[in-house]
Amino acid sequence: MSAVQLLWASLVLGAMSALLSDGACVEVDSDTEAVVHGGFKLGCISCKMRGEVEASATVDWWFMAKGEEDFTHIYSYADMVGTVTDERFVDRLDWNGSKKTVDLQDGSIYILNVTFNDTGTYRCYFDRMLNFEHYEYRTNTTKFITINVVAKATRGMASILSEVMMYVSIIGLQLWLLVEMVYCYRKISAAGEEALRESAAEYLAITSESKDNCAGVAVAE
């Protein structure tokens, strides 16, 4: 196997192991553009650095509308129960984070029937208690997300670049496979030609030896 093949195999195995590993947590930024009358996920992920340590966490959300100066508490999630605390979001907020656990790492929420009044800055607050063998340790994380509500979805530069990179990767992979196929074909072809030459040389050697033997027999007679 060539060095390129070994590198590619290691990358594939690494990606598969990352995808299949249990409890994997990756902190990704939330989207920032919502479409009016649609649904929108406010993403907020806070990974626990010590995966082997038991923990519990609560999540609270605040909202400061565009033009306002203060945050208002709008939602809290604790003991696997979510509570809407602002009448502007009653029947419009739903929990979209970690399920069936108090060890929260995903504190995302989902806004239903988005309105232009939802434009503004949201604050996500994680309050986590790490339970070690002989003591407890409290830690917290705060994240801010500024949302812009538009009438129609637009494609951002990041989305365009992501799609371009995807096609470039696909084309690059196909070219790499084509090069590998040509390389393998040439190697097999060269090996076949070498085998034919060796067979021909052996045939000539055997033929020459037979002729010499026949000539020796004739002389002896």
Helices and strands as residue ranges (DSSP letters): H 3-20, E 33-35, E 40-42, E 54-65, E 72-78, E 81-84, G 87-89, E 93-95, E 109-111, G 116-118, E 120-131, E 136-150, H 157-220
